[in-house]
Amino acid sequence: MAEPIVGAVAAPVEHREPESLEFPGCRPVRITCDEIDDCEDYFEYWDADTEVAMVCEPVGYYHERPAHRLAQLAGLIAAARGTPIEAVGHTDLLVRNARGKRQRIMQADQILFLHPAWTIPHGNDIEVGTDALPDVVLEVDNTTDVRRGKLGLYESWGFREVWVEVPDEPAPSRPAALRPGLTIYVSGRAGLRPASTSRAFPGWTAEEIHFALNEPELSEETAGVLNRVGRILGAAQGTGPDSDPFLRRQRRESRAAGYAAGREEASRASALRILESRGVPVSPSLAVRLAELEGVSEHLVDAALECRDEEHFLQLLAARRG
């Protein structure tokens, strides 16, 4: 397997941070610099200068579901590719100041590393300028609007791809301006700009991702898309479903079951041909009765050669099976 080409360990900051940040749908909560190290609460953004965290309204099912669903979808793509994809959820995205202290923190709804063996950080945080940045960050806007604050920070910190999902099912307090759909932002010379297709997951379109995040259960259509994307990724590094331990076992068992079924079918056909050649009268339902018997395939030919009639044939099979 070829080693994948992964992003730089520390993405350079090519764009200035926004002069003003807005966090609609959030409320300010005081968290001091001394408290932030031990804080395990979920928030959108924290700044050391103000010691204020922007906390979203209490999350609900339709806000949390897309993030968890994305982790499941990524796992299926990883299986088709043959190598793992890591989803790490609400991990702190951290910027330190010149003294090494925490300066700013953001938390996304989901974070994906496509090559965790080479890029996933080993500490509690993902430090901008030190750790490899995620391949994809997902933000779910149900009561918030990341375009007015967090998206500009992602751009200035050098993130390569950000997905913004507005679920089909709205929160009661969702602003009317937020319309269901998913927007993919990919980095370029002009910063993060909308794109119709993911760069990290080649061929996976915004429409397909949104549909997959919102459908009640995995559809055949989405399964086909995930397999297609996984195979494209695998082709780039010389891997596939047989490189994944779970799928390799499933495929091996499936092939073995197929071979066994084929042998049984061939044995039944041979036995019926022998009975016919010997002039042994058989009923039209015999093939059905044989298909219902288990563990007799290796005895079918011998029983067909020895039997006097159909009933004797079945008795011989029963005796050999028992």
C-alpha positions in Angstrom: 0.0 0.0 0.0 1.4 3.4 -1.0 1.7 6.0 1.8 -1.0 8.6 1.2 -0.1 12.2 0.6 -1.3 14.2 3.6 -1.5 17.9 4.4 1.2 19.9 6.0 1.7 19.5 9.7 1.1 23.2 10.3 -1.1 25.0 7.7 0.2 28.6 7.3 -2.1 31.4 8.2 -2.5 33.2 4.9 -5.5 35.4 5.7 -6.0 38.0 8.4 -8.6 37.2 11.1 -11.9 39.1 10.7 -12.0 42.4 12.4 -15.5 41.7 13.9 -17.0 38.4 14.8 -20.7 37.6 15.2 -22.2 34.6 16.8 -25.9 34.7 16.2 -27.9 32.2 18.3 -25.2 32.2 21.0 -25.0 33.9 24.4 -21.8 35.1 26.1 -20.6 33.2 29.2 -17.7 34.3 31.3 -14.9 31.7 31.5 -11.6 32.9 32.9 -8.2 32.0 31.6 -7.6 30.0 34.7 -10.9 28.1 34.3 -10.6 27.3 30.6 -8.0 24.6 31.1 -10.5 22.5 33.0 -13.6 23.5 31.2 -15.4 20.6 29.5 -18.5 22.5 28.4 -19.4 22.8 24.8 -19.1 26.3 23.3 -18.7 27.8 19.8 -15.8 30.2 20.5 -13.6 31.5 23.4 -11.2 34.4 23.5 -8.6 35.0 26.2 -8.7 38.8 25.9 -12.3 39.0 26.8 -12.5 35.8 28.8 -15.9 35.2 27.2 -17.2 32.0 25.6 -20.0 32.1 23.0 -22.4 29.3 24.0 -25.0 28.0 21.6 -28.6 27.4 22.7 -29.1 23.9 24.2 -28.6 21.5 21.4 -31.2 19.0 20.3 -31.7 15.9 18.3 -31.7 17.6 14.9 -28.6 19.5 15.7 -26.6 16.6 16.9 -27.8 14.0 14.4 -25.8 15.3 11.3 -22.5 15.2 13.2 -23.1 11.6 14.3 -24.4 10.6 11.0 -21.3 12.0 9.2 -19.1 9.8 11.4 -21.1 6.7 10.4 -20.9 7.7 6.7 -17.2 8.3 6.9 -16.8 4.9 8.5 -18.5 3.2 5.5 -16.4 5.2 3.0 -13.3 4.1 5.0 -14.3 0.5 4.7 -14.7 0.8 0.9 -11.3 2.6 0.7 -9.8 0.0 3.0 -8.1 2.3 5.5 -9.5 4.1 8.6 -11.0 7.6 8.8 -11.2 9.2 12.2 -14.1 11.3 13.4 -13.3 13.1 16.6 -16.3 15.3 17.3 -16.2 18.4 19.6 -12.4 18.6 19.9 -10.9 22.0 20.8 -9.3 23.9 17.9 -6.7 25.9 19.7 -4.6 29.0 18.9 -1.9 29.9 21.4 -0.3 33.3 21.9 3.4 34.2 21.9 3.7 33.1 25.5 2.3 29.7 24.7 -1.0 30.4 26.5 -4.4 29.6 25.1 -5.6 32.6 23.1 -8.6 31.4 21.1 -10.6 28.2 21.0 -13.3 27.0 18.6 -15.2 23.8 18.7 -16.7 22.3 15.6 -19.6 19.9 15.4 -17.6 17.2 13.7 -14.0 16.8 12.6 -12.6 14.2 10.1 -9.0 13.0 9.6 -8.7 11.0 6.4 -5.3 9.6 7.4 -5.3 9.4 11.2 -2.1 7.2 11.3 -0.1 10.2 10.0 -2.1 13.2 11.0 -4.3 12.8 14.1 -2.9 14.8 17.1 -1.9 13.0 20.3 -2.9 15.7 22.8 -6.3 16.8 23.9 -6.4 19.7 21.5 -5.8 20.4 17.8 -3.3 23.2 17.9 -3.2 25.5 14.9 0.4 26.0 13.8 1.6 22.8 15.4 -0.7 19.9 14.6 -2.0 18.7 11.2 -5.3 20.3 10.5 -8.4 18.2 9.9 -9.3 17.3 6.3 -12.9 18.3 6.9 -14.7 20.3 9.6 -18.5 20.1 9.8 -20.6 22.9 11.3 -24.4 22.5 11.8 -26.4 25.7 11.6 -29.8 25.2 13.1 -30.0 28.2 15.4 -26.5 29.6 14.5 -24.9 31.1 11.4 -21.2 30.3 11.1 -20.7 32.5 8.1 -20.8 35.6 10.3 -18.0 34.5 12.6 -16.5 31.1 12.7 -16.0 30.7 8.9 -13.7 33.7 8.8 -11.6 32.2 11.6 -11.4 28.9 9.8 -10.2 30.7 6.7 -7.6 32.8 8.6 -6.3 29.7 10.5 -5.7 27.8 7.2 -8.4 25.1 7.3 -8.7 23.4 4.0 -12.4 22.3 3.9 -15.4 23.3 5.9 -18.9 22.0 5.5 -21.9 24.0 6.8 -25.1 21.9 7.1 -28.6 23.3 7.7 -30.7 20.3 8.5 -34.1 19.5 6.9 -35.7 19.5 10.3 -35.6 22.9 11.8 -35.1 23.9 15.5 -38.0 26.0 16.8 -35.8 29.0 17.0 -34.1 28.6 13.5 -33.9 32.0 11.7 -36.1 32.1 8.6 -33.1 33.0 6.5 -31.5 29.6 7.0 -32.6 27.2 4.3 -31.9 23.5 4.4 -28.9 22.3 2.5 -25.2 21.8 2.8 -22.5 24.2 1.6 -18.9 23.0 1.0 -16.2 25.6 1.4 -12.7 24.7 0.1 -9.5 26.7 0.4 -7.8 28.6 -2.4 -5.9 31.7 -3.0 -9.0 33.8 -2.2 -9.6 31.8 1.0 -12.6 29.5 1.7 -15.0 29.6 -1.2 -18.2 27.6 -2.0 -17.7 24.5 -4.1 -20.2 22.0 -5.5 -18.0 19.0 -4.7 -15.7 18.0 -1.8 -12.0 18.1 -2.4 -11.2 15.7 0.5 -13.8 13.2 -0.7 -13.5 13.4 -4.5 -16.9 13.1 -6.3 -19.0 13.6 -3.2 -21.4 16.5 -4.0 -23.0 18.9 -1.6 -26.4 17.6 -2.6 -25.4 14.0 -2.0 -23.9 14.8 1.4 -26.9 16.7 2.6 -29.3 13.9 1.5 -27.2 11.3 3.3 -27.1 13.4 6.5 -30.8 13.8 6.6 -32.3 10.5 5.3 -34.0 8.4 8.0 -31.9 5.4 7.2 -29.2 4.4 4.8 -30.6 4.1 1.3 -29.4 2.1 -1.7 -28.6 5.4 -3.4 -26.4 6.6 -0.6 -24.7 3.2 -0.2 -23.8 3.4 -3.9 -22.4 6.9 -3.5 -20.3 6.0 -0.4 -18.9 3.0 -2.2 -18.0 5.1 -5.2 -16.2 7.7 -3.1 -14.4 5.1 -1.1 -13.2 3.3 -4.2 -11.9 6.6 -5.7 -10.0 7.2 -2.5 -8.7 3.7 -2.4 -7.5 3.7 -6.0 -5.3 6.7 -5.2 -3.4 4.7 -2.6 -3.7 1.1 -3.8 -6.3 -0.1 -1.3 -9.9 -1.4 -1.4 -12.5 -3.3 0.6 -10.2 -6.3 1.0 -7.8 -4.1 2.8 -10.4 -3.5 5.6 -10.3 -6.3 8.2 -14.1 -6.4 8.8 -15.1 -6.3 5.1 -12.3 -8.8 4.2 -13.8 -11.2 6.7 -17.3 -10.6 5.4 -16.3 -11.0 1.8 -14.4 -14.2 2.6 -17.4 -15.7 4.4 -19.7 -14.6 1.6 -17.5 -16.3 -1.0 -17.3 -19.4 1.1 -21.1 -19.5 1.4 -21.4 -19.0 -2.3 -19.0 -21.8 -3.1 -20.8 -24.1 -0.7 -24.2 -23.3 -2.2 -22.8 -23.9 -5.7 -21.4 -27.3 -4.7 -24.8 -28.2 -3.2 -26.7 -27.2 -6.3 -24.3 -29.2 -8.5 -24.6 -32.2 -6.3 -28.5 -32.0 -6.4 -28.4 -31.7 -10.2 -26.0 -34.7 -10.5 -28.1 -36.8 -8.3 -31.3 -36.1 -10.3 -29.5 -36.9 -13.6 -28.3 -40.2 -12.2 -31.8 -41.1 -11.0 -33.1 -40.2 -14.5 -30.4 -42.3 -16.2 -31.2 -45.3 -14.0 -34.9 -45.0 -14.8 -35.8 -44.4 -11.2 -39.3 -42.6 -11.1 -39.1 -39.3 -9.3 -41.8 -36.7 -8.5 -41.6 -33.1 -9.8 -41.3 -31.9 -6.1 -38.1 -33.9 -5.4 -35.8 -31.0 -6.2 -37.8 -28.8 -3.8 -37.5 -31.5 -1.1 -33.8 -31.9 -1.7 -33.2 -28.1 -1.3 -34.8 -28.3 2.1 -32.4 -30.9 3.3 -29.1 -29.8 5.0 -25.8 -31.5 5.3 -26.5 -34.2 2.6 -24.7 -32.8 -0.5 -21.8 -35.2 -0.2 -24.2 -38.2 0.0 -26.5 -37.3 -2.9 -24.6 -39.1 -5.7 -24.0 -42.3 -3.6 -27.7 -42.4 -2.6 -28.8 -41.9 -6.2 -26.6 -44.8 -7.3 -27.8 -47.2 -4.6 -31.6 -46.4 -4.3 -34.5 -48.5 -5.6 -37.0 -45.6 -5.8 -37.5 -42.1 -4.7 -38.6 -43.1 -1.2 -35.6 -45.3 -0.7 -33.4 -42.5 -2.0 -34.7 -40.1 0.7 -34.3 -42.8 3.4 -30.7 -43.3 2.4 -30.1 -39.5 2.7 -31.8 -39.4 6.0 -29.7 -42.3 7.3 -26.4 -40.8 6.1 -27.3 -37.3 7.5 -28.3 -38.6 10.9 
